[in-house]
Structure formats: C-alpha cells, structure tokens
Amino acid sequence: MSIHVNSEMLDGMVLALLSKQDYYGYAITQEIQASIKISESTMYPVLRRLKKEESLETYDEPYQGRNRRYYKITDQGKEKLETILDEWNEYKKSIDQILNNQSEGNEE
C-alpha cells in the first residue's frame, strides 16, 4: 500500500529532523528513507525550496578532502514547522476519527 506524501509533509519531515540537529543532504535523505519511500532526487528540490523560502540555511564543512553542505533550520523554519505540526495534528485527528469509526453520529 502506498500513501502519497505531499510537499508540505516532506517540508515538515525535513524541518523536524533539522530541529534536532544539522544534517548534510545525503544524511537527510537516509533519515527520511528510513520512514518512507522517497528518492534522493526528490529530496534535493525540497531542500532548495526550503532554503529559498529562508526556512533553512547552509554551511560547508570539510570531510575527507571535500566539502559537505550542511542544512540548518532558521527561526522562520521553526515557525513553519510549528504551523505544519498544528495542521498535521488536526488532519490526523480527523482521519483517525474516520478510520477508527469514532466520528460523531456513529457513537452508541
């Protein structure tokens, strides 16, 4: 079974990860892939968009003779995450009511 994850949910997942610590791009992809099926090519546009929206900022760190680009959540990104979490909790509550047959009118 496959449930579609929209861009807002991907944003929320990335921002939630980065609210705990900074990650480089490939590590973000690996962390997300541990929970849902998503390609690496899907994640980089999400990261670029979040950076363009100023929800993320980047910095480079040397690693084995190369630079790794790390992503860090900004204050604006933290606000966006709060909004996404609020919306997710409301959405999840509504869906749970239906899926668990607990909606009003079905009470005995």
Accessible surface in RSA format (square Angstrom, percent):
REM  Atomic radii and reference values for relative SASA: ProtOr
REM  Chains: A
REM  Algorithm: Lee & Richards
REM  Probe-radius: 1.40
REM  Slices: 20
REM RES _ NUM      All-atoms   Total-Side   Main-Chain    Non-polar    All polar
REM                ABS   REL    ABS   REL    ABS   REL    ABS   REL    ABS   REL
RES MET A   1   219.72 113.8 126.19  83.5  93.53 222.7 103.41  87.9 116.31 154.1
RES SER A   2   109.14  92.2  75.18 100.3  33.96  78.2  46.71  99.5  62.43  87.5
RES ILE A   3   131.57  74.9 110.70  82.5  20.86  50.3 113.68  81.9  17.88  48.5
RES HIS A   4   158.45  86.6 130.28  90.6  28.16  72.0  98.88 101.9  59.56  69.3
RES VAL A   5    45.60  30.0  31.43  28.5  14.17  34.1  33.02  28.7  12.59  34.1
RES ASN A   6    76.45  52.7  72.38  70.0   4.06   9.8  25.66  61.7  50.79  49.1
RES SER A   7    64.83  54.8  58.11  77.5   6.72  15.5  25.42  54.1  39.41  55.2
RES GLU A   8    67.99  39.0  67.54  51.1   0.45   1.1  31.49  60.9  36.50  29.8
RES MET A   9    49.87  25.8  49.87  33.0   0.00   0.0  40.86  34.7   9.01  11.9
RES LEU A  10    11.58   6.4  11.58   8.3   0.00   0.0  11.58   8.1   0.00   0.0
RES ASP A  11     2.41   1.7   2.41   2.4   0.00   0.0   0.00   0.0   2.41   2.4
RES GLY A  12     5.44   6.7   0.00   N/A   5.44   6.7   4.66  12.8   0.78   1.7
RES MET A  13    45.80  23.7  38.43  25.4   7.38  17.6  37.64  32.0   8.16  10.8
RES VAL A  14     0.00   0.0   0.00   0.0   0.00   0.0   0.00   0.0   0.00   0.0
RES LEU A  15     0.00   0.0   0.00   0.0   0.00   0.0   0.00   0.0   0.00   0.0
RES ALA A  16    36.79  33.8  34.97  54.0   1.82   4.1  35.59  50.1   1.19   3.2
RES LEU A  17    28.85  16.1  24.27  17.4   4.58  11.5  28.17  19.8   0.68   1.8
RES LEU A  18     3.75   2.1   0.00   0.0   3.75   9.4   0.00   0.0   3.75  10.1
RES SER A  19    47.27  39.9  16.76  22.4  30.51  70.3  13.59  28.9  33.67  47.2
RES LYS A  20   169.04  82.5 135.27  83.0  33.77  80.4  97.45  87.7  71.60  76.3
RES GLN A  21   103.39  57.8  92.69  67.7  10.69  25.5  31.33  66.7  72.06  54.6
RES ASP A  22    43.50  30.5  31.17  31.0  12.34  29.2   8.79  20.7  34.71  34.6
RES TYR A  23    31.29  14.6  29.80  17.0   1.49   3.9  13.02   9.8  18.27  22.5
RES TYR A  24    51.81  24.2  51.81  29.5   0.00   0.0  25.82  19.4  26.00  32.0
RES GLY A  25     5.18   6.4   0.00   N/A   5.18   6.4   2.12   5.8   3.06   6.9
RES TYR A  26   108.92  50.9 107.60  61.2   1.31   3.4  72.11  54.2  36.81  45.4
RES ALA A  27    18.07  16.6  15.08  23.3   2.99   6.8  17.89  25.2   0.18   0.5
RES ILE A  28     0.00   0.0   0.00   0.0   0.00   0.0   0.00   0.0   0.00   0.0
RES THR A  29     0.25   0.2   0.25   0.3   0.00   0.0   0.25   0.3   0.00   0.0
RES GLN A  30    77.12  43.1  70.58  51.6   6.54  15.6  25.51  54.3  51.61  39.1
RES GLU A  31    80.89  46.4  72.34  54.7   8.54  20.3   4.42   8.5  76.47  62.4
RES ILE A  32     5.54   3.2   4.35   3.2   1.20   2.9   5.54   4.0   0.00   0.0
RES GLN A  33    70.83  39.6  50.48  36.9  20.35  48.5  18.05  38.4  52.78  40.0
RES ALA A  34    91.17  83.8  44.85  69.2  46.32 105.4  57.29  80.7  33.88  89.7
RES SER A  35    85.59  72.3  49.45  66.0  36.14  83.3  23.64  50.3  61.95  86.8
RES ILE A  36    43.44  24.7  35.20  26.2   8.25  19.9  43.44  31.3   0.00   0.0
RES LYS A  37   208.79 101.9 176.69 108.4  32.10  76.4 124.34 111.9  84.44  89.9
RES ILE A  38    25.59  14.6   9.96   7.4  15.63  37.7  18.69  13.5   6.90  18.7
RES SER A  39    55.96  47.3  45.05  60.1  10.91  25.1  45.68  97.3  10.28  14.4
RES GLU A  40    74.46  42.8  71.05  53.8   3.41   8.1  22.98  44.4  51.49  42.0
RES SER A  41    88.30  74.6  68.16  91.0  20.14  46.4  55.48 118.2  32.82  46.0
RES THR A  42    53.97  38.4  45.99  46.6   7.98  19.0  32.15  43.2  21.82  33.0
RES MET A  43     0.00   0.0   0.00   0.0   0.00   0.0   0.00   0.0   0.00   0.0
RES TYR A  44    63.84  29.8  63.77  36.3   0.07   0.2  50.55  38.0  13.28  16.4
RES PRO A  45    61.03  44.5  56.12  51.2   4.91  17.8  57.66  47.6   3.37  21.0
RES VAL A  46     7.90   5.2   7.28   6.6   0.62   1.5   7.68   6.7   0.21   0.6
RES LEU A  47     0.16   0.1   0.16   0.1   0.00   0.0   0.16   0.1   0.00   0.0
RES ARG A  48   150.45  63.2 143.48  73.1   6.97  16.6  74.18 101.4  76.27  46.2
RES ARG A  49    77.52  32.5  73.76  37.6   3.76   9.0  54.03  73.8  23.50  14.2
RES LEU A  50     0.00   0.0   0.00   0.0   0.00   0.0   0.00   0.0   0.00   0.0
RES LYS A  51    89.45  43.6  83.40  51.2   6.05  14.4  45.16  40.7  44.29  47.2
RES LYS A  52   178.78  87.2 150.80  92.5  27.98  66.6 104.25  93.8  74.53  79.4
RES GLU A  53    66.51  38.2  53.93  40.8  12.57  29.9  40.84  79.0  25.67  21.0
RES GLU A  54   114.55  65.8 111.90  84.7   2.65   6.3  34.16  66.1  80.39  65.6
RES SER A  55     1.75   1.5   1.75   2.3   0.00   0.0   0.00   0.0   1.75   2.5
RES LEU A  56     3.83   2.1   0.00   0.0   3.83   9.6   0.00   0.0   3.83  10.3
RES GLU A  57    84.21  48.3  83.12  62.9   1.09   2.6  25.44  49.2  58.77  48.0
RES THR A  58    34.71  24.7   9.62   9.8  25.09  59.8   0.63   0.8  34.08  51.5
RES TYR A  59    80.40  37.5  71.70  40.8   8.70  22.6  64.08  48.2  16.32  20.1
RES ASP A  60    62.94  44.1  38.40  38.2  24.54  58.0  14.12  33.2  48.82  48.7
RES GLU A  61    80.62  46.3  80.62  61.0   0.00   0.0  18.52  35.8  62.10  50.7
RES PRO A  62   109.24  79.6  88.59  80.8  20.65  75.1  88.86  73.4  20.39 126.7
RES TYR A  63    94.53  44.1  89.39  50.9   5.14  13.4  63.61  47.8  30.93  38.1
RES GLN A  64   153.08  85.6 109.39  79.9  43.69 104.0  51.68 110.0 101.40  76.9
RES GLY A  65    85.21 105.1   0.00   N/A  85.21 105.1  43.71 119.9  41.50  93.0
RES ARG A  66   182.33  76.6 173.63  88.5   8.70  20.7  69.99  95.7 112.34  68.1
RES ASN A  67   101.05  69.7  74.16  71.7  26.89  64.7  15.38  37.0  85.67  82.8
RES ARG A  68    52.25  21.9  49.28  25.1   2.97   7.1  13.56  18.5  38.69  23.4
RES ARG A  69   121.22  50.9 112.73  57.5   8.49  20.2  28.92  39.5  92.30  55.9
RES TYR A  70    43.96  20.5  43.96  25.0   0.00   0.0  19.80  14.9  24.15  29.8
RES TYR A  71    17.98   8.4  17.98  10.2   0.00   0.0   2.38   1.8  15.60  19.2
RES LYS A  72    90.07  43.9  90.07  55.3   0.00   0.0  35.37  31.8  54.70  58.3
RES ILE A  73    13.44   7.7   7.61   5.7   5.84  14.1   7.61   5.5   5.84  15.8
RES THR A  74    26.74  19.0  20.15  20.4   6.59  15.7  26.74  35.9   0.00   0.0
RES ASP A  75   107.58  75.4 101.57 101.1   6.01  14.2  33.36  78.5  74.22  74.0
RES GLN A  76    90.94  50.9  85.59  62.6   5.35  12.7  31.41  66.9  59.53  45.1
RES GLY A  77     0.00   0.0   0.00   N/A   0.00   0.0   0.00   0.0   0.00   0.0
RES LYS A  78   102.82  50.2 101.67  62.4   1.16   2.8  53.13  47.8  49.69  52.9
RES GLU A  79   119.39  68.5 115.29  87.2   4.10   9.8  44.36  85.8  75.03  61.3
RES LYS A  80    48.87  23.8  42.51  26.1   6.35  15.1  26.31  23.7  22.56  24.0
RES LEU A  81    15.92   8.9  15.92  11.4   0.00   0.0  15.92  11.2   0.00   0.0
RES GLU A  82   111.05  63.8 110.37  83.5   0.67   1.6  33.71  65.2  77.33  63.1
RES THR A  83    69.71  49.6  66.52  67.4   3.19   7.6  42.12  56.6  27.59  41.7
RES ILE A  84     4.85   2.8   4.38   3.3   0.48   1.2   4.51   3.2   0.34   0.9
RES LEU A  85    80.14  44.6  80.14  57.3   0.00   0.0  80.14  56.3   0.00   0.0
RES ASP A  86    91.02  63.8  86.85  86.4   4.17   9.9  27.56  64.9  63.46  63.3
RES GLU A  87    97.21  55.8  89.28  67.5   7.92  18.9  47.34  91.6  49.87  40.7
RES TRP A  88    88.67  35.6  85.50  41.4   3.17   7.4  72.24  38.5  16.43  26.7
RES ASN A  89    85.86  59.2  80.41  77.7   5.45  13.1  25.60  61.6  60.26  58.2
RES GLU A  90   113.90  65.4 113.17  85.6   0.73   1.7  47.55  92.0  66.35  54.2
RES TYR A  91   131.15  61.2 125.48  71.4   5.67  14.7  90.79  68.2  40.35  49.7
RES LYS A  92    95.01  46.4  93.12  57.1   1.89   4.5  59.99  54.0  35.02  37.3
RES LYS A  93   122.81  59.9 117.30  72.0   5.51  13.1  70.11  63.1  52.69  56.1
RES SER A  94    56.40  47.7  54.36  72.5   2.04   4.7  25.24  53.8  31.16  43.6
RES ILE A  95    60.04  34.2  60.04  44.7   0.00   0.0  60.04  43.2   0.00   0.0
RES ASP A  96    46.56  32.6  46.56  46.3   0.00   0.0  11.72  27.6  34.84  34.7
RES GLN A  97    72.79  40.7  72.67  53.1   0.12   0.3   9.68  20.6  63.10  47.9
RES ILE A  98   118.81  67.6 104.99  78.2  13.82  33.3 107.27  77.2  11.54  31.3
RES LEU A  99   136.22  75.9 104.81  75.0  31.42  79.0 107.70  75.6  28.53  76.8
RES ASN A 100    85.47  58.9  64.58  62.4  20.90  50.3  13.87  33.4  71.61  69.2
RES ASN A 101   103.24  71.2  90.32  87.3  12.92  31.1  25.89  62.3  77.35  74.8
RES GLN A 102   114.19  63.9 100.64  73.6  13.55  32.3  31.57  67.2  82.62  62.7
RES SER A 103    32.77  27.7  32.01  42.7   0.75   1.7  20.45  43.6  12.31  17.3
RES GLU A 104   162.58  93.3 139.45 105.5  23.13  55.1  51.62  99.9 110.96  90.6
RES GLY A 105    78.43  96.7   0.00   N/A  78.43  96.7  41.72 114.5  36.71  82.2
RES ASN A 106    80.18  55.3  57.61  55.7  22.57  54.4  12.50  30.1  67.68  65.4
RES GLU A 107   132.51  76.1 102.14  77.3  30.37  72.3  41.98  81.2  90.53  73.9
RES GLU A 108   219.73 126.2 140.76 106.5  78.97 188.0  85.98 166.3 133.76 109.2
END  Absolute sums over single chains surface
CHAIN  1 A     7925.2       6650.7       1274.5       3908.8       4016.4
END  Absolute sums over all chains
TOTAL          7925.2       6650.7       1274.5       3908.8       4016.4
